[in-house]
Amino acid sequence: MPTVDLLLIGAGPVGCLLASALASRGHACDWYIRNPQLRMQLQGLRLRFPDSETQPDLTSLSVPEQLDSQKYNTVITSVKSQQTEPLLCSLNLSADTRILAVANGLISGSFHLGLLYGGAYLEDEVLHTRHSNLLQIGTLGAAAEHSDWFAELLRCDWLDCDSVPDMEIRQWHKLCLNCVLNPLTALLDVPNGSMLDSLDSPLVSGLIGELQLVASSHLGTRWHYTAADIREGVRRLIEATIANSSSMREDLRRGREPEIANMNAAIVRLGRQYGIPCPLHAAVTEMIISVSKVSADEH
């Protein structure tokens, strides 16, 4: 593998997972963590699996206090989906910089997108995860193809990485799963597993129905998933992350901005564009925004 001047931005659960993966492979990397308190806290990062715990050796990672993005030829971001595109624009990267954005939600641009299945959640310096995470990597827009390269860079014992085609379709499939699971666990303040017995409820069925209509209108014949496929995908996601707390739930609990703008709110906007009413996604969006304002005030 050629010399890599690598920058990782983001220190949430997924950012910590990626940092640990890079460190486990011994890759030199600058890990930019904006919050000084979090920067200190994560020096003691530990990974807790269902049956064991380990402290990754982070000595190959540097944690700069200031960001000089022009020195890097490879950038990996793990920030909120609504922050991804503004962040990449602000970095003023050269045209040949390899970019991988790992994010949920609906984002667009010319770069590589990473979709994480399995995931993690962070409690102080402890990252709760599992042994069998999967990161799918593919291109969006007119990005040059480096998916195999990124997959090899990040693959480790507990993070499998696949280079995949048709990333826009896969992005929408993952979006549908998250638009059901994330806001409902956040509003009910429950872990993912608590939703397993509610997948046949009228609310879940209605959310999936609206998603199906908007996805079919936006993607046309490229969209081959059915409502039953989406429901089964949500079931599998829950079973794979049964003890996890969704990122949107954690955002509300900690007074942070949730990813609703690029998830359910994006479905409402696109539905309006195609003349498709999405009252359930609109209601969920309004409730998440309302609760997030109260949570932010409390923090």
C-alpha positions in Angstrom: 0.0 0.0 0.0 1.5 3.4 -1.0 2.3 6.1 1.6 -0.9 7.5 3.1 -1.2 10.9 4.7 -4.4 10.1 6.5 -6.8 12.3 8.4 -9.8 10.9 10.4 -12.4 13.4 11.6 -15.1 12.5 14.1 -15.0 11.1 17.6 -18.5 9.7 18.1 -19.0 5.9 18.3 -18.3 5.3 14.7 -15.3 7.6 14.7 -13.9 5.6 17.7 -14.6 2.4 15.9 -12.7 3.5 12.8 -9.8 4.9 14.9 -9.5 1.6 16.7 -9.5 -0.3 13.4 -6.8 1.9 11.9 -4.7 1.6 15.1 -5.1 -2.2 15.1 -3.6 -2.3 11.6 -0.8 0.0 12.7 -1.7 2.8 10.2 -0.3 6.2 11.0 -3.2 8.7 11.2 -4.1 12.1 12.5 -7.3 11.8 14.4 -8.9 15.3 14.7 -11.1 15.6 17.8 -12.4 19.2 18.2 -13.6 18.9 21.8 -10.6 19.2 24.1 -12.2 17.3 27.0 -13.2 14.5 24.7 -9.7 14.5 23.2 -8.3 13.8 26.7 -10.9 11.3 27.6 -10.5 9.1 24.5 -6.8 8.6 25.2 -8.1 5.8 27.5 -10.5 4.4 24.9 -11.6 0.8 25.6 -13.5 -1.6 23.4 -16.1 -3.7 25.2 -17.4 -6.7 23.3 -20.2 -9.0 24.6 -17.7 -11.4 25.9 -14.5 -9.4 26.5 -12.9 -6.0 26.7 -9.7 -4.6 25.2 -7.8 -1.4 25.2 -6.5 -0.6 21.7 -2.9 0.6 21.2 -3.5 4.1 19.8 0.2 5.0 19.5 0.1 5.1 15.7 -2.5 7.8 15.9 -1.7 11.5 16.5 -4.4 13.8 17.9 -3.6 17.4 16.7 -5.3 20.3 18.3 -5.4 22.3 15.0 -6.5 21.1 11.6 -4.4 21.6 8.5 -6.4 19.7 5.9 -4.1 20.6 3.0 -1.4 18.1 4.1 -3.5 15.0 3.6 -4.1 12.8 0.6 -6.7 10.7 2.3 -9.6 11.9 4.5 -12.1 9.8 6.4 -15.1 11.5 8.1 -17.5 10.2 10.7 -19.8 13.1 11.6 -23.5 13.7 11.5 -25.0 13.4 8.0 -26.1 17.0 8.0 -22.6 18.0 8.8 -20.8 15.9 6.2 -21.2 17.9 3.1 -20.5 21.3 4.8 -17.4 19.8 6.4 -16.0 18.4 3.2 -16.6 21.8 1.5 -14.8 23.6 4.3 -11.7 21.5 4.1 -10.7 22.8 0.7 -9.3 19.4 -0.4 -7.4 18.9 -3.7 -9.3 17.1 -6.5 -7.2 13.9 -6.1 -7.8 13.5 -2.3 -9.3 10.1 -1.5 -12.4 10.8 0.6 -14.6 8.3 2.6 -17.6 9.6 4.5 -19.1 7.1 6.9 -22.6 8.4 7.7 -26.3 7.6 8.0 -28.9 9.7 6.3 -29.2 11.1 2.8 -26.1 12.8 1.6 -24.8 13.5 -1.9 -21.5 14.5 -3.5 -18.6 12.9 -5.3 -16.8 10.8 -2.7 -16.9 7.3 -1.2 -19.7 6.5 1.2 -19.4 4.0 4.1 -22.5 2.3 5.5 -21.9 0.6 8.9 -24.0 -2.4 9.9 -23.6 -3.5 13.5 -22.4 -0.3 15.0 -21.5 0.8 18.5 -22.4 3.2 21.2 -20.1 5.2 23.5 -20.3 5.5 27.3 -17.5 7.9 28.5 -14.3 6.2 27.2 -15.9 2.8 26.7 -17.0 1.8 23.2 -19.6 -1.0 23.3 -19.5 -3.0 20.0 -19.5 -6.5 18.7 -17.1 -8.8 16.9 -18.9 -8.8 13.6 -19.4 -5.3 12.3 -19.7 -4.7 8.5 -18.7 -1.6 6.6 -19.9 -1.4 3.0 -18.0 1.1 0.9 -18.9 2.4 -2.5 -18.8 5.6 -4.6 -21.3 8.4 -4.9 -21.3 10.8 -7.8 -18.3 10.9 -10.1 -15.7 9.9 -7.4 -12.7 7.9 -8.7 -13.0 4.3 -7.6 -11.0 3.5 -4.4 -13.5 1.3 -2.6 -11.3 -1.8 -2.5 -8.4 0.4 -1.3 -10.4 1.8 1.6 -11.8 -1.7 2.5 -8.3 -3.0 2.8 -7.2 0.0 4.8 -9.9 -0.5 7.5 -10.5 -4.2 7.6 -9.6 -5.9 10.9 -10.7 -8.8 13.1 -13.9 -7.1 14.2 -14.6 -4.8 11.3 -15.3 -6.5 8.0 -15.2 -4.2 5.0 -16.7 -4.8 1.6 -16.4 -2.8 -1.7 -19.9 -2.7 -3.1 -21.6 -1.4 -6.3 -24.9 0.6 -6.5 -24.1 2.7 -3.5 -27.0 5.1 -4.0 -29.5 2.2 -3.8 -27.8 0.8 -0.7 -27.7 4.3 0.9 -31.5 4.5 0.4 -32.0 1.0 1.8 -30.0 1.9 5.0 -31.9 5.2 5.1 -35.2 3.4 5.2 -34.1 1.1 8.1 -32.8 4.1 10.1 -35.9 6.2 9.4 -37.9 3.6 11.2 -35.6 2.4 14.0 -33.8 5.6 15.1 -36.6 8.1 15.7 -38.9 5.5 17.4 -36.2 4.4 19.8 -35.3 8.0 20.5 -38.9 9.1 21.2 -39.6 6.1 23.3 -36.2 6.3 25.0 -35.6 2.5 24.6 -32.7 0.4 23.3 -33.0 -1.1 19.9 -34.2 -4.5 21.1 -37.4 -3.1 22.6 -38.7 -2.4 19.1 -38.6 -6.0 18.0 -42.2 -6.8 18.9 -43.6 -3.6 17.3 -42.6 -4.2 13.7 -46.2 -5.1 12.6 -47.7 -2.1 14.3 -49.7 0.4 12.2 -47.1 3.1 12.9 -44.2 1.1 11.6 -46.3 -0.1 8.6 -47.2 3.5 7.8 -43.7 4.8 8.0 -42.5 2.0 5.7 -45.3 2.7 3.3 -44.4 6.3 3.0 -40.7 5.4 2.6 -41.6 2.9 -0.2 -43.6 5.5 -2.2 -40.8 8.1 -2.0 -38.0 5.7 -2.8 -39.9 4.3 -5.8 -40.6 7.8 -7.1 -37.0 9.0 -6.6 -35.1 6.0 -7.9 -37.6 4.5 -10.3 -37.0 1.0 -11.5 -33.6 0.9 -9.8 -35.5 0.5 -6.5 -36.2 -3.2 -6.1 -37.0 -3.4 -2.4 -40.6 -4.1 -1.2 -42.2 -3.0 2.0 -41.7 -6.6 3.3 -38.0 -6.3 2.5 -37.7 -3.1 4.5 -39.5 -4.6 7.5 -37.3 -7.6 7.4 -34.2 -5.3 7.1 -35.3 -3.4 10.2 -35.8 -6.8 12.0 -32.3 -7.9 11.1 -30.8 -4.6 12.2 -32.5 -4.8 15.6 -31.4 -8.4 16.1 -27.8 -7.4 15.2 -27.8 -4.4 17.6 -30.3 -5.7 20.2 -28.6 -4.1 23.2 -27.5 -1.0 21.4 -28.8 2.5 21.9 -29.5 4.3 18.6 -27.5 7.4 17.7 -30.6 9.5 17.7 -31.6 8.3 21.1 -28.2 9.1 22.4 -28.3 12.6 20.8 -31.6 13.4 22.6 -30.3 12.0 25.9 -27.2 14.2 25.7 -28.7 17.4 24.3 -27.0 17.1 20.9 -28.5 17.9 17.5 -30.1 14.7 16.0 -29.7 13.6 12.4 -33.4 14.1 11.6 -32.8 16.7 8.8 -31.1 14.1 6.6 -33.4 11.2 7.5 -37.2 11.6 8.1 -37.2 15.3 7.3 -35.5 14.5 4.0 -38.3 12.0 3.2 -40.9 14.7 3.9 -39.1 17.1 1.6 -38.7 14.6 -1.3 -42.3 13.5 -0.8 -43.5 17.1 -1.2 -41.3 17.3 -4.4 -43.0 14.2 -5.8 -46.5 15.0 -4.6 -46.5 12.3 -2.0 -47.9 13.2 1.5 -45.8 11.8 4.3 -47.7 12.8 7.4 -46.1 10.1 9.7 -42.6 11.1 8.8 -43.6 14.8 9.3 -45.1 14.0 12.7 -42.0 12.1 13.8 -39.7 14.9 12.5 -41.7 17.5 14.5 -41.6 15.4 17.7 -37.8 14.8 17.4 -37.2 18.5 16.9 -39.4 19.4 19.8 -37.8 16.9 22.2 -34.3 17.9 21.0 -34.9 21.5 21.9 -36.1 20.6 25.4 -33.0 18.3 25.8 -30.6 21.0 24.6 -32.1 23.5 27.1 -31.6 21.0 29.9 -28.0 20.5 29.0 
